[in-house]
């Protein structure tokens, strides 16, 4: 049910009151969802747990500014794939000034990237990464404040306070020490990472989760093991150890998602380090290599750019590869990739279409027509 006013103060403050219920096939199910309106705006994350009767009821309120309010809203599941029917609303709010719904929307988690960092160390005849780099991003949907948290294995590792505006994007980063001594059998482990967004009251309003696998590389020669079975790399490493340590672990921050500029930003790249670049276009059969003289083949440091005019609208992928890598190899310690979408180009309005010259033939040709486009017509 959607209720559009406060019955106690009908002529004053206005609010959208949303009531509903969720039914599961078994009791004790945790369900998370959001409200989404007809324009695509999303609410903060909501969570309920079904009771012994396999149901859960809820009610949420959002204050609105004065004026005529019309539209539709529905529920969209987050941890389960479901949607409710659309509910239309049409009501008039009083003239008493209030904060609009958009003001109270919390930031939305938009980015969670994790990658192994240099240096590495020798352990049980293998070269293993020591730490993982975590980078989280979130975008403001109103002027609010709170805290952002990066967690690994269910434990908070970094917490940062934020004060954010509508449309503003902020980042949080941190490191996580990978525990190899407790790993049994094959020297690889999967770690769950989370970006958690809290409001000013400390309640969770959004999150993003990612599982990352880390593996050690077998080496031919290993020195004498030190305390705890771990020996740091020697001061002057040689052979395969040099090649392994030379691979700088990077994370692609841009381009990602929908883009309107040709900026490239990396995290973890050295200022003098050169990376090769490969652009691929998404087709029905997967990503296909795209070659253009207008596109760069490499970049130095953590910032670069490319010409948007060399790409058409659609889905693309950028691969960034360390020295010695190539665009076709995407191993966990080689190339990194980022997917992005480029809006299709539209033709400018206001131009006059001039017909071509009539072809040869007996007698005068048909009188040419002039097509004019009137600015604003049909909009």
Sine and cosine of phi, psi and omega as CSV:
sin_phi,cos_phi,sin_psi,cos_psi,sin_omega,cos_omega
0.00,0.00,0.65,-0.76,0.06,-1.00
-0.90,-0.43,0.86,-0.50,0.00,-1.00
-0.90,-0.44,0.77,-0.64,-0.18,-0.98
-0.96,-0.28,0.28,0.96,0.03,-1.00
-0.38,-0.92,0.29,-0.96,0.08,-1.00
-1.00,-0.04,0.94,-0.35,-0.09,-1.00
-0.89,0.46,-0.34,0.94,0.00,-1.00
-0.98,0.18,-0.47,0.88,-0.07,-1.00
-0.69,-0.72,0.89,0.46,-0.14,-0.99
-0.87,0.50,-0.62,0.78,-0.08,-1.00
-1.00,0.09,-0.05,1.00,-0.06,-1.00
-0.93,-0.36,-0.86,-0.51,-0.07,-1.00
-0.89,0.46,0.55,-0.83,-0.05,-1.00
-0.84,-0.54,0.57,-0.82,0.01,-1.00
-0.53,-0.85,0.45,-0.89,0.11,-0.99
-0.99,-0.14,0.87,-0.49,0.00,-1.00
-0.95,-0.31,0.85,-0.52,-0.08,-1.00
-0.91,-0.41,0.84,-0.54,0.02,-1.00
-0.87,-0.50,0.57,-0.82,0.04,-1.00
-0.20,-0.98,0.01,-1.00,0.04,-1.00
-0.55,-0.84,0.48,-0.88,0.01,-1.00
-0.80,-0.60,0.69,-0.72,0.00,-1.00
-0.87,-0.50,0.74,-0.67,0.03,-1.00
-0.91,-0.41,0.22,-0.98,0.00,-1.00
-0.99,0.11,-0.24,0.97,0.07,-1.00
-0.68,-0.73,0.42,-0.91,0.01,-1.00
-0.97,0.25,0.29,-0.96,0.10,-1.00
0.94,0.35,0.56,0.83,0.00,-1.00
-0.99,-0.14,0.79,-0.61,0.08,-1.00
-0.99,0.12,0.82,-0.57,-0.04,-1.00
-0.83,-0.56,0.78,-0.63,0.09,-1.00
-0.91,-0.42,0.57,-0.82,-0.04,-1.00
-0.40,-0.92,0.14,-0.99,0.09,-1.00
-0.73,-0.68,0.38,-0.93,0.22,-0.97
-1.00,-0.03,0.68,-0.73,0.03,-1.00
-0.78,-0.63,0.76,-0.65,0.02,-1.00
-0.99,-0.10,0.03,-1.00,-0.09,-1.00
-0.91,0.41,-0.29,0.96,0.02,-1.00
-1.00,-0.06,-0.04,1.00,0.00,-1.00
0.99,-0.13,-0.07,1.00,0.04,-1.00
-0.93,0.38,0.61,-0.79,-0.05,-1.00
-0.89,-0.46,0.54,-0.84,0.07,-1.00
-0.99,0.10,0.00,-1.00,0.14,-0.99
-0.95,0.32,0.16,-0.99,-0.06,-1.00
-0.96,0.26,0.75,-0.66,0.05,-1.00
-0.92,-0.38,0.48,-0.88,-0.03,-1.00
-0.59,-0.80,0.71,-0.71,0.08,-1.00
-0.66,-0.75,0.33,-0.94,0.05,-1.00
-0.81,-0.59,0.79,-0.61,-0.02,-1.00
-0.94,0.35,0.57,-0.82,-0.06,-1.00
-1.00,0.03,-0.23,-0.97,-0.03,-1.00
-0.89,0.46,-0.42,0.91,0.03,-1.00
-1.00,0.03,0.18,0.98,0.05,-1.00
0.91,0.40,0.48,0.88,0.01,-1.00
-0.68,-0.73,0.32,-0.95,0.05,-1.00
-0.52,-0.85,0.73,-0.69,0.06,-1.00
-0.94,-0.35,0.38,-0.92,-0.05,-1.00
-0.41,-0.91,0.31,-0.95,0.06,-1.00
-0.52,-0.85,0.73,-0.68,0.03,-1.00
-0.71,-0.70,0.55,-0.84,-0.05,-1.00
-0.81,-0.59,0.62,-0.79,0.07,-1.00
-0.75,-0.66,0.85,-0.52,0.05,-1.00
-0.94,0.33,0.58,-0.82,-0.03,-1.00
-0.82,-0.57,0.41,-0.91,0.08,-1.00
-0.98,0.21,0.16,-0.99,-0.03,-1.00
-0.94,0.33,0.40,-0.92,0.06,-1.00
0.84,-0.55,0.00,-1.00,-0.02,-1.00
-0.99,0.13,0.84,-0.55,-0.06,-1.00
-0.91,-0.42,0.85,-0.52,0.06,-1.00
-0.70,-0.72,0.42,-0.91,0.04,-1.00
0.41,-0.91,-0.37,-0.93,0.03,-1.00
-0.53,-0.85,0.39,-0.92,-0.05,-1.00
-0.54,-0.84,0.48,-0.87,0.06,-1.00
-0.49,-0.87,0.12,-0.99,0.01,-1.00
-0.98,-0.22,0.68,-0.73,0.06,-1.00
-0.81,-0.58,0.86,-0.51,0.00,-1.00
-0.92,0.40,0.52,-0.85,0.00,-1.00
-0.94,-0.33,-0.79,0.62,0.03,-1.00
-1.00,0.01,-0.17,0.98,0.15,-0.99
-0.77,-0.64,0.55,-0.84,-0.06,-1.00
-1.00,0.05,0.99,-0.11,0.06,-1.00
-0.43,-0.90,0.40,-0.92,0.09,-1.00
-0.63,-0.77,0.51,-0.86,0.07,-1.00
-1.00,-0.05,0.13,-0.99,0.10,-1.00
-0.95,0.32,0.44,-0.90,0.07,-1.00
-0.93,0.38,0.62,-0.78,0.11,-0.99
-0.88,-0.48,0.87,-0.50,0.01,-1.00
-0.99,0.15,0.50,-0.87,0.10,-0.99
-0.66,-0.76,0.52,-0.85,-0.01,-1.00
-0.39,-0.92,0.96,-0.28,-0.03,-1.00
-0.44,-0.90,0.29,-0.96,-0.05,-1.00
-0.94,-0.35,0.81,-0.58,0.01,-1.00
-1.00,-0.07,0.48,-0.88,0.01,-1.00
-0.93,0.38,0.14,-0.99,-0.10,-1.00
-1.00,0.07,-0.14,0.99,-0.01,-1.00
-0.91,0.42,0.80,-0.60,-0.09,-1.00
-0.91,0.40,0.70,-0.72,0.06,-1.00
-0.65,-0.76,0.19,-0.98,0.11,-0.99
-0.98,0.18,0.67,-0.74,-0.04,-1.00
-0.97,0.23,0.25,-0.97,-0.02,-1.00
-0.84,0.54,-0.65,0.76,-0.06,-1.00
-0.87,0.50,-0.51,0.86,-0.03,-1.00
-0.89,0.46,-0.49,0.87,-0.12,-0.99
-0.99,-0.15,-0.02,1.00,0.02,-1.00
-0.95,0.32,0.76,-0.65,-0.02,-1.00
-0.98,0.21,0.20,-0.98,0.05,-1.00
-0.89,0.46,0.44,-0.90,0.03,-1.00
-0.95,-0.33,0.78,-0.63,0.06,-1.00
-0.91,0.41,0.82,-0.58,-0.08,-1.00
-0.85,-0.53,-0.27,0.96,-0.10,-1.00
-0.51,-0.86,0.71,-0.70,0.16,-0.99
-0.56,-0.83,0.96,-0.27,-0.01,-1.00
-0.87,-0.50,0.66,-0.75,-0.01,-1.00
-0.68,-0.73,0.69,-0.72,0.04,-1.00
-0.48,-0.88,0.48,-0.88,0.04,-1.00
-0.93,0.37,0.54,-0.84,-0.04,-1.00
-0.92,-0.40,0.44,-0.90,0.22,-0.98
-0.99,0.14,0.48,-0.88,0.11,0.99
-1.00,0.06,0.05,-1.00,0.08,-1.00
-0.87,-0.49,0.17,-0.99,0.00,-1.00
-0.64,-0.77,0.29,-0.96,-0.02,-1.00
-1.00,0.03,0.72,-0.69,-0.04,-1.00
-0.44,-0.90,0.89,-0.46,0.04,-1.00
0.80,0.60,0.69,0.72,0.06,-1.00
0.98,0.22,0.30,0.95,-0.01,-1.00
-0.74,-0.67,0.33,-0.94,0.17,-0.99
-0.98,-0.22,0.86,-0.51,-0.10,-1.00
-0.85,-0.53,0.61,-0.79,0.08,-1.00
-0.94,0.34,0.58,-0.81,-0.04,-1.00
-1.00,0.06,-0.71,0.71,-0.11,-0.99
-0.73,-0.68,0.29,-0.96,0.13,-0.99
-0.88,-0.48,0.66,-0.75,0.05,-1.00
-1.00,-0.09,0.77,-0.63,0.01,-1.00
-0.92,-0.40,0.73,-0.68,0.06,-1.00
-0.72,-0.69,0.83,-0.56,0.04,-1.00
-0.87,-0.49,0.55,-0.84,0.03,-1.00
-0.74,-0.67,0.55,-0.83,0.02,-1.00
-0.55,-0.84,0.54,-0.84,-0.10,-0.99
-0.90,-0.44,0.71,-0.70,-0.01,-1.00
-0.97,0.25,0.60,-0.80,0.07,-1.00
-0.81,-0.59,0.39,0.92,-0.02,-1.00
0.28,-0.96,0.27,-0.96,-0.02,-1.00
-0.99,0.13,0.99,-0.17,-0.05,-1.00
-0.62,-0.78,0.13,-0.99,0.05,-1.00
-0.67,-0.74,0.25,-0.97,-0.01,-1.00
0.20,-0.98,-0.53,-0.85,-0.01,-1.00
-0.67,-0.74,0.57,-0.82,0.11,-0.99
-0.93,-0.36,0.64,-0.76,-0.07,-1.00
-0.76,-0.65,0.70,-0.71,0.19,-0.98
-0.96,-0.29,0.80,-0.60,-0.05,-1.00
-0.82,-0.57,0.49,-0.87,0.07,-1.00
-0.70,-0.71,0.72,-0.69,-0.04,-1.00
0.81,0.58,0.59,0.81,0.06,-1.00
0.98,0.20,0.07,1.00,-0.03,-1.00
-0.90,-0.44,0.76,-0.65,0.05,-1.00
-0.88,0.47,0.72,-0.70,0.01,-1.00
-0.91,-0.42,-0.56,0.83,0.00,-1.00
-0.64,-0.77,0.69,-0.72,0.07,-1.00
-0.75,-0.66,0.71,-0.71,-0.06,-1.00
-0.64,-0.77,0.77,-0.63,0.06,-1.00
-0.97,0.25,0.53,-0.85,0.03,-1.00
-0.70,-0.72,0.46,-0.89,0.21,-0.98
-0.70,-0.71,0.92,-0.40,-0.25,-0.97
-0.77,-0.63,0.51,-0.86,0.03,-1.00
-0.97,-0.23,0.24,-0.97,0.06,-1.00
-0.89,0.46,0.80,-0.60,0.02,-1.00
1.00,0.07,-0.13,0.99,-0.02,-1.00
-0.99,0.11,0.62,-0.78,0.03,-1.00
-0.91,-0.41,0.72,-0.69,0.03,-1.00
-0.78,-0.63,0.34,-0.94,-0.07,-1.00
-0.78,-0.62,0.43,-0.90,0.11,-0.99
-0.69,-0.72,0.66,-0.75,-0.01,-1.00
-0.67,-0.74,0.34,-0.94,0.00,-1.00
-0.17,-0.99,0.01,-1.00,-0.02,-1.00
-0.82,-0.58,0.46,-0.89,0.04,-1.00
-0.72,-0.69,0.83,-0.56,0.01,-1.00
-0.98,0.20,0.84,-0.54,-0.05,-1.00
-0.98,0.18,0.84,-0.54,-0.03,-1.00
-1.00,0.05,0.98,-0.22,-0.01,-1.00
-1.00,-0.02,-0.41,0.91,-0.07,-1.00
-0.89,0.46,-0.46,0.89,-0.02,-1.00
-1.00,-0.01,-0.04,1.00,-0.03,-1.00
-0.99,0.14,0.80,-0.60,-0.02,-1.00
-0.96,-0.27,0.48,-0.88,0.06,-1.00
0.95,0.32,-0.74,-0.67,-0.01,-1.00
-0.88,0.48,0.72,-0.70,-0.06,-1.00
-0.99,0.16,0.96,0.29,0.13,-0.99
-0.50,-0.87,0.47,-0.88,-0.03,-1.00
-0.52,-0.85,0.52,-0.85,0.06,-1.00
-0.94,-0.34,0.81,-0.59,-0.04,-1.00
-0.88,-0.47,0.72,-0.69,0.07,-1.00
-1.00,-0.02,0.81,-0.59,0.03,-1.00
-0.90,-0.43,0.51,-0.86,-0.01,-1.00
-0.67,-0.74,0.61,-0.79,0.23,-0.97
-0.95,-0.32,0.87,-0.49,-0.07,-1.00
-0.89,-0.46,0.78,-0.62,0.03,-1.00
-0.96,-0.29,0.84,-0.55,0.01,-1.00
-0.93,-0.37,0.53,-0.85,0.09,-1.00
-1.00,0.06,-0.09,-1.00,-0.07,-1.00
-0.90,0.43,-0.39,0.92,0.01,-1.00
-1.00,0.01,-0.03,1.00,0.02,-1.00
1.00,0.01,0.10,1.00,0.02,-1.00
-1.00,0.07,0.59,-0.80,0.01,-1.00
-0.96,0.28,0.79,-0.61,-0.03,-1.00
-0.88,-0.47,-0.25,0.97,0.09,-1.00
-0.23,-0.97,0.34,-0.94,0.03,-1.00
-0.34,-0.94,0.27,-0.96,0.08,-1.00
-0.61,-0.80,0.66,-0.75,-0.07,-1.00
-0.81,-0.58,0.58,-0.82,0.00,-1.00
-0.51,-0.86,0.72,-0.69,0.06,-1.00
-0.97,-0.24,0.76,-0.64,-0.06,-1.00
-0.80,-0.60,0.71,-0.70,0.02,-1.00
-0.99,-0.16,0.74,-0.67,0.06,-1.00
-0.88,-0.47,0.68,-0.73,-0.03,-1.00
-0.69,-0.72,0.52,-0.85,0.07,-1.00
-1.00,-0.02,0.45,-0.89,0.01,-1.00
-0.96,-0.30,0.77,-0.64,-0.04,-1.00
-0.93,0.36,0.67,-0.74,0.01,-1.00
-0.85,-0.52,0.43,-0.90,-0.09,-1.00
-0.98,0.22,-0.56,0.83,-0.07,-1.00
-0.77,-0.64,0.74,-0.68,0.01,-1.00
-0.75,-0.67,0.71,-0.70,0.01,-1.00
-0.95,0.30,-0.02,-1.00,0.01,-1.00
-0.91,0.42,0.74,-0.67,-0.04,-1.00
-0.94,0.35,0.61,-0.79,0.01,-1.00
-0.99,-0.13,-0.43,-0.90,-0.03,-1.00
-0.89,0.45,0.74,-0.67,0.01,-1.00
0.97,0.23,0.14,0.99,0.02,-1.00
0.98,0.18,0.27,0.96,-0.06,-1.00
-0.84,-0.55,0.75,-0.66,0.07,-1.00
-0.85,-0.53,0.87,-0.50,0.04,-1.00
-0.89,0.46,0.38,-0.93,0.02,-1.00
-0.87,0.49,0.57,-0.82,0.01,-1.00
-0.91,0.42,0.32,-0.95,-0.03,-1.00
-0.89,0.46,-0.61,0.79,0.01,-1.00
-0.88,-0.47,0.98,0.21,-0.03,-1.00
-0.93,0.36,0.44,-0.90,0.02,-1.00
-0.70,-0.71,0.20,-0.98,0.13,-0.99
0.91,0.42,-0.71,-0.71,-0.10,-1.00
-0.91,0.42,-0.51,0.86,0.02,-1.00
-0.88,0.48,-0.64,0.77,0.02,-1.00
-0.88,0.48,-0.73,0.69,-0.03,-1.00
-0.89,0.46,-0.62,0.78,-0.01,-1.00
-0.92,0.39,-0.70,0.72,-0.04,-1.00
-0.95,0.32,-0.38,0.92,-0.04,-1.00
-0.95,0.32,-0.32,0.95,-0.03,-1.00
-0.98,0.20,0.97,-0.24,0.00,-1.00
-0.98,0.19,0.77,-0.63,0.01,-1.00
-0.99,0.17,0.82,-0.58,-0.05,-1.00
-0.82,-0.57,0.29,-0.96,0.11,-0.99
-0.73,-0.68,0.73,-0.68,0.02,-1.00
-1.00,0.07,0.90,-0.43,0.04,-1.00
-1.00,0.03,-0.54,0.84,0.01,-1.00
-0.48,-0.88,0.56,-0.83,0.10,1.00
-0.99,0.12,0.54,-0.84,0.07,-1.00
-0.52,-0.86,0.49,-0.87,0.02,-1.00
0.84,0.54,-0.59,-0.81,-0.02,-1.00
-0.99,0.16,0.78,-0.63,-0.06,-1.00
-0.82,-0.57,0.41,-0.91,0.09,-1.00
-0.73,-0.69,0.12,0.99,0.06,-1.00
-0.64,-0.77,0.20,-0.98,-0.07,-1.00
-0.96,-0.27,0.69,0.72,-0.03,-1.00
-1.00,0.02,0.61,-0.79,0.11,-0.99
-0.85,-0.52,0.82,-0.57,0.02,-1.00
-0.74,-0.67,0.75,-0.66,0.01,-1.00
-0.89,-0.46,0.44,-0.90,0.15,-0.99
-0.90,-0.44,0.73,-0.68,0.02,-1.00
1.00,-0.09,-0.02,1.00,0.00,-1.00
-1.00,0.06,0.66,-0.75,0.05,-1.00
-0.97,0.25,0.49,-0.87,-0.05,-1.00
-0.86,0.51,-0.52,0.85,-0.05,-1.00
-0.97,-0.24,0.17,0.99,-0.06,-1.00
-1.00,0.05,0.72,-0.70,-0.03,-1.00
-0.98,-0.20,0.76,-0.65,0.06,-1.00
-0.86,-0.50,0.58,-0.81,0.09,-1.00
-1.00,0.04,0.52,-0.86,-0.07,-1.00
-0.87,-0.50,0.66,-0.75,0.05,-1.00
-0.71,-0.71,0.76,-0.65,0.03,-1.00
-0.95,-0.32,0.71,-0.71,0.00,-1.00
-0.75,-0.66,0.65,-0.76,0.02,-1.00
-0.98,-0.18,0.65,-0.76,0.00,-1.00
-0.98,0.18,0.78,-0.62,0.05,-1.00
-0.83,-0.55,-0.03,-1.00,0.02,-1.00
-0.90,0.43,-0.43,0.90,-0.04,-1.00
-0.97,-0.23,0.28,0.96,-0.01,-1.00
0.92,-0.39,-0.25,-0.97,-0.03,-1.00
-1.00,0.07,0.70,-0.71,-0.02,-1.00
-0.87,-0.49,0.70,-0.71,-0.03,-1.00
-0.85,0.52,0.71,-0.70,0.00,-1.00
-0.88,-0.47,0.86,-0.52,-0.02,-1.00
-0.94,-0.34,0.70,-0.72,0.04,-1.00
-0.40,-0.92,0.67,-0.74,0.02,-1.00
-0.92,0.38,-0.29,0.96,-0.01,-1.00
-0.99,0.10,-0.15,0.99,-0.05,-1.00
-0.99,-0.17,0.65,-0.76,0.03,-1.00
-0.95,0.32,0.53,-0.85,0.04,-1.00
-0.98,-0.17,-0.18,0.98,0.04,-1.00
-0.36,-0.93,0.23,-0.97,0.05,-1.00
-0.56,-0.83,0.42,-0.91,0.01,-1.00
-0.89,-0.46,0.72,-0.69,0.01,-1.00
1.00,0.09,-0.39,-0.92,-0.10,-0.99
-0.98,-0.19,-0.08,1.00,-0.04,-1.00
-0.76,-0.65,0.66,-0.75,0.03,-1.00
-0.44,-0.90,-0.09,-1.00,0.00,-1.00
-0.43,-0.90,0.29,-0.96,0.07,-1.00
-0.56,-0.83,0.33,-0.94,-0.07,-1.00
-1.00,0.10,0.91,-0.42,-0.01,-1.00
-0.89,0.45,-0.48,0.88,-0.03,-1.00
-0.92,0.39,-0.25,0.97,0.03,-1.00
-0.99,0.14,-0.12,0.99,-0.01,-1.00
-0.87,-0.49,0.63,-0.78,0.10,-0.99
-1.00,-0.02,0.18,-0.98,0.00,-1.00
-0.91,0.41,0.59,-0.81,0.01,-1.00
0.63,-0.78,-0.28,-0.96,-0.04,-1.00
-1.00,-0.08,0.71,-0.71,-0.06,-1.00
-0.72,-0.70,0.26,-0.97,0.11,-0.99
-0.67,-0.74,0.72,-0.70,0.10,-0.99
-0.95,-0.30,0.74,-0.67,0.09,-1.00
-0.91,-0.41,0.79,-0.61,0.02,-1.00
-0.92,-0.40,0.84,-0.54,-0.12,-0.99
-0.86,-0.51,0.64,-0.77,0.01,-1.00
-0.95,0.30,0.14,-0.99,0.01,-1.00
-0.81,0.58,0.77,-0.64,0.00,-1.00
1.00,-0.04,-0.21,0.98,0.02,-1.00
-1.00,0.07,0.00,-1.00,0.07,-1.00
-0.49,-0.87,0.25,-0.97,-0.11,-0.99
-0.93,0.37,-0.24,0.97,-0.05,-1.00
-1.00,-0.03,-0.23,0.97,-0.03,-1.00
-0.97,-0.26,0.85,-0.53,-0.09,-1.00
-0.84,-0.55,0.61,0.79,0.04,-1.00
-0.90,0.43,0.36,-0.93,-0.10,-1.00
-0.88,0.47,-0.37,0.93,0.00,-1.00
-0.95,-0.31,0.25,0.97,0.00,-1.00
-0.87,-0.50,-0.91,-0.42,-0.11,-0.99
-0.95,0.32,0.56,-0.83,0.16,-0.99
-0.94,-0.34,0.46,-0.89,0.01,-1.00
-0.71,-0.70,0.43,-0.90,0.04,-1.00
-0.62,-0.78,0.73,-0.69,0.03,-1.00
-1.00,-0.10,0.60,-0.80,0.03,-1.00
-0.51,-0.86,0.32,-0.95,-0.03,-1.00
-0.86,-0.50,0.75,-0.66,0.01,-1.00
-0.94,-0.35,0.87,-0.49,0.00,-1.00
-0.86,0.52,0.54,-0.84,0.01,-1.00
-0.94,0.35,0.59,-0.81,-0.01,-1.00
-0.97,0.26,0.62,-0.78,0.03,-1.00
-0.93,-0.38,0.55,-0.84,0.01,-1.00
-0.97,0.25,0.66,-0.75,0.02,-1.00
-0.93,0.38,0.57,-0.82,0.02,-1.00
-1.00,0.09,0.24,-0.97,0.13,-0.99
1.00,-0.09,0.00,1.00,-0.01,-1.00
-1.00,0.04,0.48,-0.87,0.04,-1.00
-0.98,-0.18,0.79,-0.62,-0.01,-1.00
-1.00,0.03,0.87,-0.49,-0.02,-1.00
-0.98,-0.19,0.82,-0.57,-0.01,-1.00
-0.94,0.35,0.42,-0.91,0.03,-1.00
-0.96,0.27,0.14,-0.99,0.00,-1.00
-0.94,0.33,0.60,-0.80,0.03,-1.00
-0.92,0.39,0.55,-0.83,-0.01,-1.00
-0.96,0.26,0.21,-0.98,0.00,-1.00
-0.91,0.41,0.48,-0.88,0.01,-1.00
0.24,-0.97,0.18,-0.98,-0.04,-1.00
-0.94,0.34,0.71,-0.70,0.08,-1.00
0.96,0.27,0.13,-0.99,0.00,-1.00
-0.94,0.35,0.59,-0.81,0.02,-1.00
-0.97,0.22,0.09,-1.00,0.01,-1.00
-0.90,0.45,0.51,-0.86,-0.02,-1.00
-0.90,0.43,0.81,-0.58,-0.04,-1.00
-0.91,0.41,0.54,-0.84,0.05,-1.00
-0.97,-0.23,0.55,-0.83,0.05,-1.00
-0.92,-0.39,0.85,-0.53,-0.02,-1.00
-0.98,-0.18,0.84,-0.54,0.02,-1.00
-0.92,-0.38,0.64,-0.77,0.07,-1.00
-0.97,-0.26,0.88,-0.47,-0.02,-1.00
-1.00,0.07,0.86,-0.51,0.00,-1.00
-0.84,0.55,0.76,-0.65,0.05,-1.00
1.00,-0.01,-0.26,0.97,-0.03,-1.00
-0.94,0.34,0.70,-0.72,0.06,-1.00
0.98,0.20,0.04,1.00,-0.03,-1.00
-1.00,0.01,0.00,0.00,0.00,0.00
